[in-house]
Amino acid sequence: MADYPKGAVSHSQISSYVRCSKQFELERISKYPAPPTWYFIGGNAVHAATEFLDKHWGQNIGDVTPENIVDAWTAEFNREIDDAFLAWPDDDEWLKFGRRGSEQGYAYWFAHGLAGVEAYIVWRQAHPELVLISIEERFDIELGGAGPRDSIILTGRIDRVFRDPQGLIVVDLKSGTKRPTSALQLGMYALGYNRSHEALEGASVARGGYLMTKDGELYLQDLTPFTPELIHGMVVAYLEGVEHDVFLPNIGNTCFSCPMSRACAAYSGRTPEAIQYDSLLRS
C-alpha cells in the first residue's frame, strides 16, 4: 500500500489523481525527476505578477499603467526562469507542450504571459463594482464524517475573493487555453472560505468563477451543489484509491504533454529508450 498522501489533502492532489492516476503515482509517489515545463513556468509567473499588482494597488487598480504591468511581468517571469535553471540547468531539455509545440519557449511565453496579465488588469479595471477581499488566502479546514475518515484536513489557497452587490465570489486564475469542465476546485474553495469565516456575518460564498487570462473573462458558476458531504465523499474515495495502490493510466490525447510520459510503460510500450530512462532514474 502506498504511504502517500500524508497530512492535508488539496484539490491539486485530487485533480491530478483523477486526470491520470498513473501520472500521479510516477510524479508524486515514485518521484521521477522531470525537466521544467514551459507552461508551468509561464503559468506560475502570470499568477505571481497579478498577485504583485493586486497587492500593491488593491482597489486602486485603475491607477496601474502599462509600464507597471510590463515591469511586474518581466520580474516574475525571469524569477521563475531563474528557479527553473537551478532545478534543471540545461534549458534545451525543458519541456514544450501545447498547440504550438516547439514554439513554447521564452519568446512565446513572454508574449503570452504578458498578454494574460494585461487581460486580467483590464478585466479588473472594467469592474470597479468588484471589491477585492483577499489575495492568495490559505485555508486548512477539517472535514467532518463518520468512521476512520472523520478528521481529514482539506487545504487550499484561493487566488482571489471578491465581493459584488450579490455577495462574495471565489476566483481562480487560469492561464491555459481550456476552461476547466468541473467547478470542484471552486466548490472546495467556497467550503474552505466559509468554514474559515463562519463566525463572521455575511462571509458566505455561494458563487465562484474561473478567470481565463486568455480572454480576460470571468465564468461564474453556482457552487451550492458542492455540499460538504459531496466533497468529503470525493476526498475519501481519493484517499482510498491511493492507499490501495489504484493507479490506472488514462491513455489519450494528453499523454504527449505529460512530463511523465517517457517513464510510463502504458504510454511508451516499454521501448528501449523508456527502459533506459527508467534505469537512469532509479540508479
Secondary structure as the mmCIF struct_conf table of DSSP 4:
data_model
#
loop_
_struct_conf.conf_type_id
_struct_conf.id
_struct_conf.beg_label_comp_id
_struct_conf.beg_label_asym_id
_struct_conf.beg_label_seq_id
_struct_conf.end_label_comp_id
_struct_conf.end_label_asym_id
_struct_conf.end_label_seq_id
BEND BEND1 GLY A 7 GLY A 7
STRN STRN1 VAL A 9 SER A 10
HELX_RH_AL_P HELX_RH_AL_P1 HIS A 11 ARG A 19
HELX_RH_AL_P HELX_RH_AL_P2 SER A 21 PHE A 24
HELX_RH_PI_P HELX_RH_PI_P1 GLU A 25 ILE A 29
BEND BEND2 SER A 30 SER A 30
STRN STRN2 THR A 37 THR A 37
HELX_RH_AL_P HELX_RH_AL_P3 TRP A 38 TRP A 57
HELX_RH_3T_P HELX_RH_3T_P1 GLY A 58 ASP A 63
HELX_RH_AL_P HELX_RH_AL_P4 PRO A 66 ALA A 87
BEND BEND3 PRO A 89 PRO A 89
HELX_RH_3T_P HELX_RH_3T_P2 ASP A 91 GLU A 93
BEND BEND4 TRP A 94 TRP A 94
STRN STRN3 LEU A 95 LEU A 95
BEND BEND5 GLY A 98 GLY A 98
TURN_TY1_P TURN_TY1_P1 ARG A 99 ARG A 100
HELX_RH_3T_P HELX_RH_3T_P3 GLY A 101 GLU A 103
TURN_TY1_P TURN_TY1_P2 GLN A 104 GLY A 105
HELX_RH_AL_P HELX_RH_AL_P5 TYR A 106 ALA A 126
TURN_TY1_P TURN_TY1_P3 PRO A 128 GLU A 129
BEND BEND6 LEU A 130 LEU A 130
STRN STRN4 VAL A 131 LEU A 143
HELX_LH_PP_P HELX_LH_PP_P1 GLY A 144 GLY A 144
BEND BEND7 ALA A 146 ALA A 146
HELX_RH_3T_P HELX_RH_3T_P4 GLY A 147 ARG A 149
TURN_TY1_P TURN_TY1_P4 ASP A 150 SER A 151
STRN STRN5 ILE A 152 ASP A 164
TURN_TY1_P TURN_TY1_P5 PRO A 165 GLN A 166
STRN STRN6 GLY A 167 LYS A 174
BEND BEND8 GLY A 176 LYS A 178
BEND BEND9 THR A 181 THR A 181
HELX_RH_AL_P HELX_RH_AL_P6 LEU A 184 SER A 196
TURN_TY1_P TURN_TY1_P6 HIS A 197 ALA A 199
BEND BEND10 LEU A 200 LEU A 200
TURN_TY1_P TURN_TY1_P7 GLU A 201 GLY A 202
STRN STRN7 VAL A 205 MET A 212
TURN_TY1_P TURN_TY1_P8 THR A 213 GLY A 216
STRN STRN8 GLU A 217 ASP A 222
TURN_TY1_P TURN_TY1_P9 THR A 224 PRO A 225
BEND BEND11 PHE A 226 PHE A 226
HELX_RH_AL_P HELX_RH_AL_P7 PRO A 228 GLU A 243
TURN_TY1_P TURN_TY1_P10 HIS A 244 ASP A 245
BEND BEND12 GLY A 252 GLY A 252
HELX_RH_3T_P HELX_RH_3T_P5 ASN A 253 SER A 257
TURN_TY1_P TURN_TY1_P11 PRO A 259 MET A 260
HELX_RH_3T_P HELX_RH_3T_P6 SER A 261 ALA A 263
HELX_RH_AL_P HELX_RH_AL_P8 ALA A 265 SER A 268
BEND BEND13 ARG A 270 ARG A 270
HELX_RH_AL_P HELX_RH_AL_P9 PRO A 272 ARG A 282
#
